[in-house]
Amino acid sequence: MTPTLSQRFRDYLEERRIHRNRLVTKDGHCNIEFGNVRYSNHFAYLLDLWTTILEFRWSVVLSLFTASFLFSWFIFGLIWFWIARDNGDLWWQNPPVDHNPCVISVVGLTTAFLFSFTSQMTIGYSIRVITPVCPGAIIVLVIQTLIATLVKSFWCGVVIAKMALPKKRAKTINFSKMAVICPRNDALCLQIRVANLRKSLLVGSQIYGKLLRTTVTPEGDTIIMDQISIDFMVDAGKDNLFFICPLTLYHEIDKTSPFFEMAVNTLQQQEFELVVFLDGTDEYTNFSCQVRTSYIPGEIMWGYEFLPIISHSKEGTYSVDFSEFSKVMPVTTPHCADCFNNEKAHYYDPRDGTDNPVFEASEIPNQEEQTSVNFRTVRKKS
């Protein structure tokens, strides 16, 4: 059934609320603001001008780029106008026929600006040419040329550095939209899929996670955004990943894991944010980059596993089907980590609901492009 306009509007508001409340967005941006920063600390941004400009958006950089050239042209235009005025070169000063100007054809503010622009952008002159009559004008021309070289070099470096920022490389690293919890290697694991869309490797890749949640200490202190380390690994380990094809990262839910106390019916009631980090160095540019994403309880599916997406053809080539990248399928999974070692729960079929009489299975259509199985707690009638 096609959703109504009001339903789509409510979904849109819900997505906005989730986006606003999470610390790290799905594309890795940090949703945080700094308030009540002392004005004296703002001077530190000017001292580190290079980093400050690189952090600006392209629109701001291009605006500053344009403004810097226009400002320098105008300032030196005023200086050339003052030199011409001091020498009596301006038209309203009625210079005599045998008058020797400092700059030929600079007779007003407009022509002074044009000469400033021409001097700063090129050494080829047309009808406006400096003469050896005014030594001060020659000194100004040398100063303007040096400043113009510095301005061009600075903005050339900014544009190249901004185009080569490591975060651009992070755009070609994709995480699955959903995380899943299911058995793997005789353990209950939280799994995430990640893919490198380029054939160039990330050398020395490392994967790790942080669980952010509000906790209360035994002393009664409330810690907002308390960070708990989450170890992820692949079958070959967690360091120096061979990241040439999509990998399934998994975190084993044992007694040391913060997910150990959660169950299928309590997971969605939790308030936490799982931030996943992938660090690596691009083998072509030798730039280090970090890719981030986050998962909230509504983006973790219990009792599902990722569909296989890598195949091997008869010709000996490997193929990756990215259309199945984030798709999952139901799999037999215990309803909690504590009962995973229970033999009866270990072979629990979520579609039959035979493990625990207070759980039953219900079909939920069209959830993230698949038909999935959802669990809910019910009261047995006496």
C-alpha positions in Angstrom: 0.0 0.0 0.0 1.4 3.4 -1.0 2.0 5.6 2.1 -0.1 8.7 2.5 1.3 12.2 2.4 0.8 12.5 6.2 2.7 9.2 6.7 5.6 10.3 4.5 5.7 13.6 6.4 5.8 11.8 9.8 8.6 9.5 8.4 10.5 12.6 7.2 10.2 14.2 10.7 11.4 11.0 12.3 14.4 10.8 10.1 15.2 14.5 10.9 14.9 13.7 14.6 17.2 10.7 14.4 19.7 12.7 12.3 19.7 15.6 14.8 20.1 13.3 17.9 23.0 11.1 16.7 26.5 12.2 17.3 28.0 10.8 14.0 25.9 10.8 10.9 25.8 7.8 8.5 28.2 9.6 6.2 30.7 10.2 9.0 30.1 13.9 9.9 30.2 14.8 13.6 27.0 16.5 14.8 28.4 18.6 17.6 28.5 22.3 18.4 30.9 24.2 20.7 29.4 26.9 22.8 30.7 29.6 25.2 34.2 29.5 23.7 36.3 32.4 25.0 36.9 35.1 22.4 40.7 34.8 23.1 40.6 31.3 21.8 39.2 32.5 18.4 42.6 34.0 17.8 44.1 30.5 17.7 42.1 29.9 14.5 43.9 32.8 12.8 47.3 31.5 14.0 46.5 28.2 12.3 45.1 29.9 9.2 46.0 27.1 6.8 44.0 24.5 8.6 41.1 26.9 9.2 40.8 27.6 5.5 41.0 23.9 4.6 38.1 23.3 7.0 35.9 25.8 5.2 33.4 24.7 2.6 34.2 25.2 -1.1 31.8 28.1 -1.3 33.6 30.0 1.4 37.0 29.1 0.0 36.0 30.4 -3.5 34.6 33.6 -2.0 37.8 34.2 -0.1 39.8 33.4 -3.2 37.9 36.0 -5.2 37.9 38.6 -2.5 41.7 38.4 -1.9 42.4 39.1 -5.6 39.9 41.9 -5.8 41.1 43.5 -2.6 44.8 43.4 -3.7 43.9 44.8 -7.1 41.9 47.6 -5.6 44.5 48.5 -2.9 47.3 48.7 -5.4 45.0 50.5 -7.8 44.6 53.2 -5.2 48.4 53.3 -4.7 48.9 53.7 -8.5 46.3 56.4 -8.5 48.1 58.3 -5.7 51.4 58.0 -7.6 49.8 59.4 -10.8 48.2 62.2 -8.8 51.4 63.0 -7.0 53.2 63.3 -10.4 50.4 65.3 -12.0 49.4 62.6 -14.5 45.7 62.7 -14.1 43.5 64.2 -16.8 41.9 66.7 -14.5 45.3 68.0 -13.6 45.8 69.1 -17.2 49.4 67.9 -17.6 51.4 69.7 -20.4 52.1 68.1 -23.7 55.8 67.4 -22.9 54.8 65.9 -19.4 56.6 62.6 -18.5 54.1 60.4 -16.6 55.0 57.6 -14.2 52.8 55.2 -16.0 51.6 55.8 -19.5 47.8 56.0 -19.9 47.0 56.0 -16.2 44.9 59.1 -16.0 42.2 58.2 -13.5 41.0 55.7 -10.9 39.6 53.2 -13.5 42.8 53.2 -15.5 44.8 52.8 -12.3 42.8 49.8 -11.3 43.3 48.3 -14.8 47.0 48.8 -14.6 47.1 47.2 -11.1 45.2 44.2 -12.5 47.5 43.9 -15.5 50.6 44.2 -13.4 49.5 41.6 -10.9 48.3 39.0 -13.3 50.9 39.2 -16.1 54.2 40.9 -17.2 52.9 41.7 -20.7 51.8 45.3 -21.0 49.8 47.0 -23.7 49.1 50.7 -23.7 49.7 51.2 -20.0 53.5 50.9 -19.4 55.6 52.0 -16.4 58.3 54.6 -17.2 61.7 55.1 -15.4 60.7 58.6 -14.4 59.4 57.7 -10.9 61.7 55.4 -8.8 58.9 55.0 -6.3 56.6 53.6 -8.9 59.2 50.9 -9.8 59.5 50.0 -6.1 55.7 49.6 -5.9 55.7 47.5 -9.0 58.3 45.1 -7.5 56.3 44.9 -4.2 53.1 44.2 -6.0 54.7 41.5 -8.1 56.1 39.7 -5.0 52.7 40.0 -3.1 50.9 38.7 -6.2 53.3 35.7 -6.3 52.6 34.9 -2.7 48.8 35.2 -3.1 48.8 33.0 -6.1 51.0 30.4 -4.4 48.9 30.4 -1.3 45.6 29.8 -3.1 47.1 27.3 -5.5 48.2 25.3 -2.5 44.8 25.6 -0.8 42.9 24.4 -3.9 45.3 21.4 -4.4 45.3 20.5 -0.7 41.5 20.7 -0.5 41.0 18.6 -3.6 43.4 16.0 -2.2 42.0 15.9 1.3 41.9 12.3 2.7 38.2 12.6 3.5 37.5 12.5 -0.3 39.0 9.0 -0.3 36.6 8.1 2.5 33.7 8.8 0.1 34.6 5.5 -1.7 34.3 3.4 1.4 30.8 2.2 2.1 29.3 0.7 5.2 26.1 -1.3 5.2 23.1 0.7 6.3 22.1 -1.9 8.9 24.1 -4.1 11.3 23.0 -7.6 12.1 23.3 -10.0 15.1 23.5 -13.7 14.4 25.8 -16.7 15.2 29.2 -16.9 13.6 32.2 -19.1 14.4 30.4 -20.7 17.3 29.6 -17.3 18.9 26.9 -14.7 18.8 28.2 -11.8 16.9 27.3 -8.3 15.8 28.2 -8.0 12.1 28.8 -5.0 9.8 29.7 -5.1 6.1 32.2 -2.6 4.6 33.3 -2.2 1.0 36.1 -0.4 -0.8 34.8 0.9 -4.1 38.3 1.5 -5.5 40.8 -1.1 -6.6 43.5 0.8 -4.8 44.1 -0.7 -1.3 44.1 1.0 2.1 47.4 -0.1 3.5 47.5 -0.9 7.2 43.8 -0.8 7.7 42.4 -1.0 11.2 38.8 -1.3 12.3 37.4 -0.5 15.7 34.3 0.9 17.3 33.0 3.0 20.2 29.7 2.5 22.0 28.4 5.9 23.1 25.7 6.0 25.8 24.8 7.7 29.0 25.9 5.9 32.1 25.5 6.4 35.9 28.6 5.7 38.0 28.3 3.9 41.4 28.9 7.3 43.0 25.7 8.7 41.3 27.5 10.8 38.6 25.9 10.8 35.2 28.4 10.5 32.3 27.0 11.7 28.9 28.5 10.1 25.9 30.4 7.5 27.9 32.7 5.7 25.4 33.1 1.9 25.5 35.6 0.3 23.2 34.1 -2.3 20.8 36.6 -4.7 19.0 35.8 -5.7 15.5 37.7 -8.2 13.4 37.5 -10.4 10.3 38.5 -14.0 10.0 42.1 -12.9 9.4 42.3 -10.6 12.4 41.6 -6.9 13.1 44.8 -5.3 11.8 46.3 -4.9 8.3 43.2 -5.9 6.5 43.4 -7.1 2.9 40.8 -4.7 1.8 40.3 -5.5 -1.9 36.8 -6.8 -1.7 33.8 -6.3 0.7 34.5 -7.5 4.2 32.1 -8.6 7.0 33.3 -7.2 10.3 32.1 -8.9 13.4 32.2 -8.3 17.2 31.8 -11.3 19.4 29.1 -10.8 22.1 30.7 -12.4 25.1 30.4 -11.5 28.8 32.8 -8.5 28.3 30.6 -7.0 25.5 28.1 -4.3 26.4 25.7 -6.1 24.1 25.7 -9.2 26.4 22.8 -7.9 28.6 20.6 -7.1 25.6 18.0 -9.3 24.0 15.8 -9.3 20.9 13.0 -7.7 22.8 15.1 -5.2 24.7 17.5 -4.0 22.0 15.1 -1.4 20.6 14.5 0.0 24.1 18.2 0.8 24.6 19.7 4.3 24.0 23.1 4.1 22.5 25.1 4.9 19.4 27.6 2.5 17.9 30.3 4.5 16.0 32.5 2.4 13.7 35.9 3.7 12.5 38.1 2.4 9.7 41.7 3.9 9.5 44.0 3.3 6.6 46.6 4.8 4.2 45.9 5.0 0.5 48.6 3.2 -1.5 48.5 5.7 -4.4 48.6 9.0 -2.5 50.1 7.8 0.8 47.4 9.9 2.6 46.0 8.6 5.8 42.2 8.7 6.1 39.5 7.7 8.5 36.0 6.5 7.6 33.2 6.7 10.2 29.6 5.7 10.4 27.2 5.0 13.2 24.4 2.7 14.1 21.5 3.3 16.6 19.3 0.5 18.0 16.8 0.9 15.2 19.5 0.1 12.7 20.6 -3.2 14.3 18.6 -6.3 13.1 18.6 -9.3 15.5 18.4 -12.8 13.9 19.7 -11.9 10.4 22.8 -12.3 8.3 24.1 -10.6 5.2 23.5 -12.2 1.8 26.7 -13.4 0.0 27.8 -11.0 -2.7 31.1 -12.5 -4.0 31.0 -15.1 -6.7 33.7 -17.0 -8.7 33.1 -17.5 -12.4 34.3 -20.5 -14.5 36.7 -18.1 -16.2 38.5 -17.6 -12.9 37.4 -14.1 -12.2 35.8 -12.8 -9.0 32.6 -10.7 -9.1 31.0 -8.5 -6.4 27.3 -7.8 -6.7 26.7 -4.5 -4.8 23.0 -4.7 -5.4 22.9 -7.2 -2.5 25.4 -5.3 -0.3 23.0 -4.3 2.5 20.4 -7.0 2.1 19.9 -9.6 4.8 18.1 -12.8 5.4 16.7 -14.4 8.6 18.8 -17.0 10.3 18.3 -19.2 13.3 19.4 -17.1 16.3 19.0 -17.3 20.1 16.9 -14.5 21.5 19.7 -13.4 23.9 23.4 -13.7 24.3 23.1 -15.3 27.7 21.2 -18.3 26.4 23.5 -18.8 23.4 25.3 -21.7 25.2 21.9 -23.2 26.1 21.5 -26.2 23.8 17.8 -25.7 23.3 18.2 -22.0 22.6 21.2 -22.5 20.4 19.0 -24.2 17.8 16.1 -21.8 18.3 14.2 -21.1 15.0 12.9 -17.5 15.2 10.1 -18.3 12.7 8.7 -21.0 14.9 8.9 -19.3 18.3 9.6 -22.5 20.2 12.4 -21.4 22.5 10.5 -19.2 24.9 6.7 -19.2 25.3 6.7 -15.4 25.8 8.0 -14.8 22.3 6.2 -15.2 19.1 7.1 -14.5 15.5 5.3 -12.1 13.2 5.9 -11.3 9.6 6.7 -7.6 8.9 6.6 -6.8 5.2 8.8 -4.3 3.4 11.4 -3.6 6.1 14.5 -2.3 4.5 13.6 -3.9 1.1 13.1 -7.4 2.6 10.5 -9.3 4.4 11.8 -9.8 7.9 10.9 -11.5 11.1 10.2 -9.3 14.2 9.8 -10.5 17.8 7.6 -9.1 20.4 6.8 -10.0 24.0 3.3 -11.2 24.6 1.3 -12.2 27.7 0.0 -15.7 27.7 -3.6 -16.0 28.4 -4.4 -17.9 31.5 
